[in-house]
Amino acid sequence: ILDDPPTDCGGKCTKGRLFDGALSYAGGGPNSRDNQLFFVHNMADQPIGHELWEVPIGNVTTGMGVINALYGGYGETVDQVQIFQHGN
């Protein structure tokens, strides 16, 4: 999927960072978005949103507690290449 133009998220995105509750495609380079989406949660100190493909397509308006309750122990240890090549 082609990248969307950058946005300031209606004032919610600052310094190349998405806000808690943002929904975005994951990608691995320009115009590389496919079928992986992620919600931003508890990531105030992480540089999420500075890449061209990390443009929010939506956001959580209610129920952020449910998003925050999802298991986050995997962190960034998931092998994206393996998922792409073999599925999950």
C-alpha positions as CSV (number, residue, x, y, z in Angstrom):
1,I,0.0,0.0,0.0
2,L,1.4,3.4,-0.9
3,D,2.3,5.7,2.0
4,D,-0.1,8.4,3.0
5,P,1.1,12.0,3.2
6,P,2.5,13.1,6.6
7,T,0.0,14.6,9.1
8,D,0.1,16.3,12.4
9,C,-2.8,14.2,13.6
10,G,-4.9,17.2,14.2
11,G,-2.3,18.5,16.6
12,K,-1.9,15.2,18.5
13,C,1.4,14.1,16.8
14,T,4.4,16.0,17.9
15,K,8.1,15.6,17.0
16,G,7.5,12.6,14.7
17,R,5.7,10.6,17.4
18,L,2.3,9.1,17.3
19,F,0.0,9.4,20.3
20,D,-1.5,6.7,22.5
21,G,-4.5,5.3,20.8
22,A,-3.3,5.9,17.3
23,L,-4.0,3.1,14.7
24,S,-1.3,2.8,12.0
25,Y,-0.1,0.4,9.4
26,A,3.3,-1.3,10.1
27,G,5.8,-1.3,7.3
28,G,9.4,-1.9,6.6
29,G,10.3,0.8,4.1
30,P,8.7,3.3,1.8
31,N,5.4,2.1,0.3
32,S,5.7,-1.3,2.2
33,R,2.5,-1.3,4.2
34,D,0.5,-4.4,3.8
35,N,-1.8,-6.2,6.3
36,Q,-0.2,-5.5,9.7
37,L,-1.7,-2.8,11.8
38,F,-0.8,-1.6,15.3
39,F,-2.2,0.5,18.1
40,V,0.1,2.8,20.0
41,H,-0.1,2.3,23.7
42,N,2.2,3.2,26.6
43,M,4.8,4.3,24.1
44,A,5.3,8.0,25.1
45,D,9.1,7.7,25.1
46,Q,9.4,5.6,21.8
47,P,9.9,7.2,18.4
48,I,6.8,5.6,16.8
49,G,5.6,7.7,13.9
50,H,8.7,9.1,12.4
51,E,8.8,6.8,9.4
52,L,6.8,7.6,6.2
53,W,4.6,4.5,6.5
54,E,3.7,5.2,10.1
55,V,0.9,7.6,9.4
56,P,-2.2,7.2,11.6
57,I,-5.4,6.0,9.8
58,G,-7.5,6.1,12.9
59,N,-7.6,6.4,16.7
60,V,-9.3,4.9,19.7
61,T,-12.0,7.2,21.0
62,T,-13.2,5.1,23.9
63,G,-12.0,1.9,25.5
64,M,-8.3,2.7,25.6
65,G,-8.2,0.6,28.8
66,V,-8.8,-2.5,26.6
67,I,-5.9,-1.7,24.4
68,N,-3.6,-1.1,27.4
69,A,-4.7,-4.4,28.9
70,L,-3.4,-6.4,25.8
71,Y,-0.3,-8.4,26.5
72,G,2.8,-6.3,25.6
73,G,5.5,-8.7,26.6
74,Y,6.6,-9.4,23.1
75,G,7.9,-5.9,22.6
76,E,9.8,-5.5,19.4
77,T,11.2,-9.1,19.6
78,V,8.8,-10.5,17.0
79,D,10.7,-11.5,13.8
80,Q,8.8,-9.6,11.1
81,V,10.7,-11.3,8.3
82,Q,9.7,-14.7,9.5
83,I,6.1,-13.7,9.8
84,F,6.2,-12.3,6.2
85,Q,7.8,-15.4,4.8
86,H,5.9,-18.1,6.8
87,G,2.9,-16.5,8.4
88,N,2.1,-16.4,12.0
